[in-house]
């Protein structure tokens, strides 16, 4: 938890916590020392200051006798609330006019409009959440697939934080012994076992590197699997995109070169979000506009997490297919699924030519044949890279966390070099403090105003 509580915590803040716009219900949230008292000034029903926490009360909100709305007020007394302060949530009718009238009234009565993320920031400053858990709240709100929801939920419930605290606690034990040695510097004594510190530093580095490797998967979970559909003109790329999306997203034509620009859309497959990109057909062309599309295709292929290379079974030989895939010049490690199209019009010999080829799926995009097999192949590639749908293993999804983990590895490298070369205790201790600081920045055990502002201003107002 941060070591300071800013004076703004004495304010009582208010915000609309449901999405703006007309709806059946809107919820206004107040938090702070005067949340109950301010609401009591305008609420006509039970006297809220006399009520127990975790109760709901029906009544009206009035402005000098004028009824603005009939509402239900939920009362949460600190510290048993989201922010650990007194919290009041007012459920009113979802009219923009009513919401604005209530906000203005409550501000006049002493509340202040909340800043983005200020409720969660207060939860962090009051010790209800650490910083990694607080950031997971934003990820949970933004989750749009089963897997991103599971990972955010695991992090919000403290799974990632517990792992980091365990690593940090073990390093703190050695750091405290080194600091003790510095206190007895003139007596030339050693309290910290150097061999044990080397072993621990190497062990912590291995665990941190494992977390860092998960960051690539975390990006996939958070941003979706970029899956580029590439191939020669008239292979059926646009037809395949439409079939995967179950809608006519791309124009389909028998005229070669119809697709000139990138067409992108997303679909969730078994809880994993895939972002499919339809591209211009790869060929040499003198058409200026089409050549721009081909160049964009080649650039997008290099950014792909997975490539579906579509080819026409009836007009492609195995040697041609290999040459065309090689011509993509993909970075090492990017999986390619060769997708043979037009299964419905291919001969038995043409089908048998490719049916035994590894990483090849045969489909008829126009009829939807083979799409289940194609989706299975995609899932195998993604999960084969280590992505677990259960969300049980710790996965790093936050760039700030990844940078702090990288800084931890660098600092521990310096610790190991210092121990190997016989560096003085003060130098080893300084490097170990750097490693502890880098880990502490993730959970907020070490933080500053600029860091907190950068994080919480990315939240929606009302959370």
Buried (B, 14 or more C-beta within 10 A) or exposed (E): BBEEEEEBBEBBBBBBBBEEEEEEEBBBBBBBBBBBBBBBBBBEBBEBEEBEBEEEBEBBBBBEEEEBBEBBBBBBBBEEBBBBBBBBBBBBBBEEEBBEBBBEBBEEBBBBEBBBBBBBBBBBBBEBBBBBBBBBBBBBEEBEBBBBBBBBBBBBEBBBBEEBBEBBEEBBEBBEBBBBBEEEEEEEEEBBEBEEBBEBBEEBBEBBBEBBBBBBBBBBBBEBBBBBBBBBBBBBBBBBBBBBBEEEBBEBEEEBBBBBEBBBBBBBBBBBBBBBBBBBBBEEBEEEEBBBBBEBBBEBBEEBBBBBBBBBBBEBEEEEBEEBBEEBEBEEEBBBBBBBBBBEEBEEEBBEBBBEBEBBBBBBBBEBBBBEEBBEBBBEBBBEBEBEBEBEBBBBBBEBBBBBBBBBBEBBBBBBEBBEEEBEBEBBBBBBBBBBBBBBBBBBBBBEEEBBBEBBEEBBBBB
